[in-house]
Amino acid sequence: VKSYITLVKEDSIVKIEIPETISIIRLGALYGNDIEEIVIPNTVKKIEVDALVKNPLTKVTIGENVDIDENAISQEFSLAYDFVNNKKAGTYIFDGWKWELQ
């Protein structure tokens, strides 16, 4: 059972897939790692403060009803996920201005 996280650079894009054995992405866990794309499985129920900040994220695939702490990813992502889409699962794309559910 995979219980670790691996960063993969594919076509000069840094991608990461969180293993399904993870239920919480802890405080500062992936802070400042140049991550552009991330897959967060349905098993993740909480993302803590600073877990994913300082990453140039452009694509986030996330499960439903994840509890995202303030400043865990970005204010713009939290707004799109929590309030605009009511914590709906799916792939969110950042166009340089706003996050949209695909």
C-alpha positions, 0 to 999 in steps of 0.5 A: 500500500502506497503511503508516500507522496512522489513529485513527478516532472512530466513535460516540465510540469510538476505533478503530484498524486496524493495516495488514497491512504492519506486522509489529512494533508498536514500543516505545511506538508507540500509548501513551496514545491513548484507543484502545478497539478495535484490529484487529491483523492476522495479519501482526503477529508482535510487540508490544513493551513499552509499545506499547499501554498507557494505552489504555482497550481493550475490544475487541482482534482479534488474529492467532495466535501474536503475541509480546507483550512484558511490559507491551505491552498489559495484564497481564490481556490477556496472561494471556487471550491467552498462557496461557488461550487459547494465543495463539489468534486472534480477538476478545477483549472486556474486560468491566471485569473480565477478557478473554474470547475471543468 
